[in-house]
């Protein structure tokens, strides 16, 4: 069995650069923000598990949809009109 201490640094860097890990970190950051806001609102620390479950129930779907849209726009795919198969109008002579 291998330990993380003996794992090559390149493997760790590959994981850190993976899109799945980046999504995990972004979602975790949103959960922590939610935990802070709800704890402030209620006047006590609600804990990570409660914040996680509450965020999933109330905000995850919308957050993911907004994030997908942002990624499409950033890649240039979301700013173009949908393809309809029609040829552009040519000027009449």
N, C-alpha and C positions, 0 to 999 in steps of 0.2 A: 504494500500500500504506500502511495506517495504522499508526502506532506506538502503543504504550500510553501514551506521554507525551501524545499529542494526543487520546487517547480521553477522552470526557467522564466526569467523576467519577461521574455517575449510573449509567453502564453498569458501572463497576467495582463500585459499591455493589450493584447488582442481582445481579452474579455472586456477590459475597460473601454475599448473603442467600439465594441459591438453595439448595434442599434437596440438590441433587447436590453442590455445593461443601461444604456442611456435613457430608455423609456422608464425603466425601473427607478432610476435616480430622479427623473423629472416627476414621476407620480409620487414618490416618497416625499419630495420637497413640498408638493401640494398638500399632502396629508399632514405634514408638520405645520404648514401655515394654517390649515384648518384647525388643528389641535390648539395652536396658540390663540387663534381668534375665538374659538368656542370657550377655551379656558378663561380668557379675559372676560368674555361676555357673562359667563356663569360665576366667576369669582374664585374658581379653584381649578386645579389641574385635572383635566378629564382623562388623561392617560392616552397612550398611543392606540391601544386596541379599540377603545370607544371612538376615538377620532377616526381611525381607519374605517370601522364599520359605518359610521355616520357619513363620512365622505363618500364611500362607495355607494351608499344608498341615495344620497342627495346630489352628488356632483360628478361622479366618475364618467357617466355616459356623455354628459355635455362637455366635460373637459377633454375627453378623448376625441370627440367630434371636432371641437375647436382646434385641437392640436394637429389632427390630420389635415384640416383645411389650411392651417398655417404652413405645414410642411409642403403641401401641394403648391401654394402660392410661392413659397421660397424656392421651389424647384422649377418654377415657371410653368407648371402644368395647370394650376388653378386660375391663372389670369386669362387664359384663352377661352373663347366661346366654344361650346360643344360642337363637335363635328356632326354635320347633318347629311353629308354626302352630296350636297348641292355644289355646283360649280359657281364661282363668283360671277356676278353679272359683268358682261363685257359691254363696252360702249357701242352703241349703234352707229353705223357709218352713214 
